[in-house]
Amino acid sequence: MWTDTSLAQLQEIFDYYSFNASISVASKIVKRIVKKSIILESNPFIGVKEQLLADRLFEYRFLVVTKYKVIYRFNDDIVRIVAVFDCRQNPKKVGKLKE
């Protein structure tokens, strides 16, 4: 399940690459992120624990897809993708993640 925040971030990624590269490039990047996240349905613990969110109530994990971290949590048998974080940013921004 994608949160509103993570969907908005996917849209921002698409918009950025559509403007700065092409719609084709933007589509490929977003499709790659979505496709990689599908593996979480059958393997929710495949991602690495996100240490920058270790103080939170839930355990957060992430997968890296190209330059992006797909940050998610798994509880109640549901994977919730909470953010798509650009790894080129300051990592401390992950700690400010609001869900």
Secondary structure, 3 states (H helix, E strand, C coil): CECHHHHHHHHHHHHHHHHHCCHHHHHHHHHHHHHHHHHHHCCCCCCEECHHHCCCCCCEEEEEECCEEEEEEEECCEEEEEEEEECCCCHHHHHHCCC
